[in-house]
Amino acid sequence: MTDWGAHHVDIAAWAFNLENTGPVSVEPVMAKHPVPFKNGMPTDPSQYNTATEFHVKATFANGALLHIRHDAKDLGFDNGLMLDGANGRIFVNRGKLAGEAVDGMATNPIKEETLRSLYKRKQPGDHMKNFFECVVDRTQPISDVHSHHRAMTVCHLANIAIRLDRPLQWNPETEQIVGDPDAAQWQSREQRKGYEVIV
C-alpha cells in the first residue's frame, strides 16, 4: 500500500489535479489479513500487520473516486493505474502508457508548453538528476515533497481504515480524522526519547 501504492496514488492525484488536497472519506471495501485483527492489531504478534489483499475507496470533495486495490486482473490490467474519464480510459505504470486518449495524441499531441508546465519547466525522466538540479537552482522538483506527502497520506489512511475495518472521514484542510478519536490515534505514535518532533 505504501510502496507501489504510493507510486500510483501520486499519479492519480496529479492527473486529476488533487495533489494538494486529500480525500474526504476512505472506505475499506475488502481486506484480508494473515490472521484475525483486534483493535487494528494482529491477534498473533508474530504475523504481519498489513493486509495481503485489499480494496479501498477514497472519495474526494470534487466527487473523484480513487479505488486502491492489491490486484486488478478482474478489470483486465496489471500493476498500474487506470484513469477512467468522460473521454475514455488511460492505463499508466512505470513502463507503459496506453488507451484511446493516448492513441489520439498521434494526431492531436499535447502542446509543448503544456508539457513544460506539467513538468515545472524541467526535463522529465531521471528523478535523481532532477533533484540535484533543483538543489542548485532552488526550485521544486517534478516530484515534490508536498504533493507526495498528500499521496502518502491517502495510503496511510487506507491502511488505518482496513486495519480498523471501518470507514474514515478526513478533513484535508486540517489533515485530521474527523469524528473517530480511536482512529485518530493511529495518525502518530509516541516518539523515542531524543527524537521528538518539535513544532
C-alpha distance (Angstrom), angle and dihedral (degrees) to the residues before:
residue distance angle dihedral
M1 . . .
T2 3.81 . .
D3 3.80 95.2 .
W4 3.81 114.1 47.9
G5 3.80 89.7 2.9
A6 3.78 91.8 65.5
H7 3.82 91.3 52.1
H8 3.80 90.1 56.9
V9 3.80 97.5 39.3
D10 3.81 91.6 54.0
I11 3.82 91.3 52.9
A12 3.81 90.5 48.6
A13 3.80 91.2 50.5
W14 3.81 91.0 47.4
A15 3.82 92.4 48.2
F16 3.80 93.5 51.8
N17 3.82 96.8 37.6
L18 3.80 92.3 -112.3
E19 3.80 98.4 121.6
N20 3.81 93.8 111.8
T21 3.79 98.3 48.2
G22 3.78 139.1 43.0
P23 3.78 141.0 -135.5
V24 3.78 122.8 -72.9
S25 3.80 92.2 -145.3
V26 3.79 137.4 19.2
E27 3.79 118.5 -163.5
P28 3.79 127.8 -172.9
V29 3.80 108.6 -135.6
M30 3.81 95.7 176.7
A31 3.79 137.6 -10.3
K32 3.79 134.5 173.3
H33 3.79 120.6 -162.3
P34 3.82 128.0 -169.6
V35 3.83 89.6 -115.0
P36 3.82 134.7 6.4
F37 3.81 115.6 -73.7
K38 3.81 129.2 -138.3
N39 3.81 120.6 -166.5
G40 3.80 90.4 -12.9
M41 3.80 95.9 -52.5
P42 3.81 130.3 101.6
T43 3.81 112.5 -104.7
D44 3.82 87.6 -135.7
P45 3.84 107.9 56.2
S46 3.81 91.5 -157.3
Q47 3.82 90.3 67.1
Y48 3.81 131.7 82.6
N49 3.80 118.5 -88.2
T50 3.81 94.1 -144.9
A51 3.78 130.1 84.0
T52 3.79 118.4 -102.6
E53 3.82 91.0 -155.8
F54 3.80 127.0 22.8
H55 3.77 148.4 160.4
V56 3.80 118.8 -167.6
K57 3.79 128.7 175.9
A58 3.82 119.5 -148.3
T59 3.80 117.4 -168.2
F60 3.81 121.7 -160.1
A61 3.81 127.7 -152.6
N62 3.81 91.8 -107.8
G63 3.82 90.7 56.5
A64 3.82 96.8 -101.6
L65 3.81 113.1 146.8
L66 3.78 123.5 -150.3
H67 3.80 117.8 -166.7
I68 3.81 112.1 -162.5
R69 3.79 111.3 -164.4
H70 3.79 136.0 171.5
D71 3.80 89.4 -136.2
A72 3.81 137.5 10.2
K73 3.80 103.0 -174.6
D74 3.83 89.4 121.7
L75 3.82 87.1 62.2
G76 3.78 91.9 50.4
F77 3.79 103.2 -107.0
D78 3.79 138.6 92.4
N79 3.79 133.6 -133.0
G80 3.77 106.0 -28.0
L81 3.76 145.3 68.5
M82 3.79 127.9 -63.0
L83 3.80 113.6 -158.1
D84 3.80 109.1 -160.1
G85 3.81 113.0 -167.1
A86 3.79 141.2 157.9
N87 3.83 91.9 -87.8
G88 3.79 99.0 45.0
R89 3.78 141.7 -76.2
I90 3.79 133.5 -55.8
F91 3.80 123.0 -165.2
V92 3.79 117.4 -157.6
N93 3.78 136.7 173.9
R94 3.78 134.8 147.7
G95 3.80 93.2 -67.9
K96 3.78 107.1 20.6
L97 3.78 140.5 61.4
A98 3.80 115.7 176.9
G99 3.79 142.6 152.8
E100 3.79 143.3 90.9
A101 3.79 92.9 -71.4
V102 3.81 90.3 51.7
D103 3.82 91.2 48.5
G104 3.81 88.6 51.0
M105 3.80 90.6 59.9
A106 3.81 88.8 74.2
T107 3.81 88.6 74.7
N108 3.80 98.8 21.5
P109 3.83 107.4 35.7
I110 3.78 124.2 -171.1
K111 3.79 110.1 -96.2
E112 3.79 115.3 -103.4
E113 3.82 90.9 -125.5
T114 3.82 90.6 54.6
L115 3.80 90.9 52.3
R116 3.79 92.1 47.1
S117 3.80 89.8 51.3
L118 3.83 92.9 48.2
Y119 3.79 90.7 50.6
K120 3.82 93.5 46.4
R121 3.82 91.1 -114.8
K122 3.82 90.5 -60.0
Q123 3.81 132.4 117.9
P124 3.83 110.7 -100.5
G125 3.77 119.4 -131.7
D126 3.78 122.9 58.4
H127 3.84 110.2 58.8
M128 3.80 93.4 -166.6
K129 3.80 92.6 51.8
N130 3.81 89.9 47.1
F131 3.82 90.6 50.8
F132 3.81 93.4 52.7
E133 3.82 91.7 45.8
C134 3.78 88.6 54.4
V135 3.80 92.4 48.4
V136 3.81 87.2 56.8
D137 3.81 99.1 43.0
R138 3.86 96.0 33.1
T139 3.83 94.7 -127.9
Q140 3.80 130.5 130.5
P141 3.81 115.5 -88.6
I142 3.80 120.1 -121.0
S143 3.82 88.1 -105.3
D144 3.77 100.9 42.8
V145 3.80 129.3 -170.2
H146 3.83 94.8 -118.4
S147 3.81 97.5 57.7
H148 3.79 91.4 40.1
H149 3.79 90.7 52.3
R150 3.82 86.5 56.9
A151 3.83 92.6 48.1
M152 3.80 92.3 48.7
T153 3.80 89.6 48.1
V154 3.82 89.6 59.6
C155 3.82 89.3 52.7
H156 3.80 93.5 47.2
L157 3.81 91.0 48.7
A158 3.80 89.4 50.1
N159 3.80 90.0 52.3
I160 3.81 91.8 49.3
A161 3.81 91.0 48.9
I162 3.81 94.1 50.6
R163 3.81 93.4 42.8
L164 3.82 90.9 52.3
D165 3.83 92.7 34.8
R166 3.79 95.3 -134.9
P167 3.80 140.2 97.9
L168 3.79 119.2 -94.0
Q169 3.78 129.3 -149.8
W170 3.81 113.5 -144.1
N171 3.77 132.1 -165.4
P172 3.82 105.0 -148.2
E173 3.81 91.5 -166.5
T174 3.82 97.4 55.8
E175 3.82 92.3 25.6
Q176 3.79 91.9 -133.1
I177 3.80 135.4 129.5
V178 3.80 107.2 -112.5
G179 3.81 127.0 -137.9
D180 3.82 97.4 -4.2
P181 3.82 112.3 87.9
D182 3.82 92.4 176.8
A183 3.81 91.8 55.6
A184 3.82 90.7 43.5
Q185 3.80 89.2 61.5
W186 3.82 87.4 67.1
Q187 3.81 91.0 65.4
S188 3.78 91.7 82.3
R189 3.76 142.5 4.2
E190 3.77 134.7 -143.0
Q191 3.77 109.1 -79.8
R192 3.78 123.6 -130.1
K193 3.78 116.3 -101.1
G194 3.77 109.8 -88.9
Y195 3.82 93.6 21.9
E196 3.79 100.7 73.4
V197 3.79 120.3 139.9
I198 3.80 109.4 -122.1
V199 3.77 115.2 -156.3
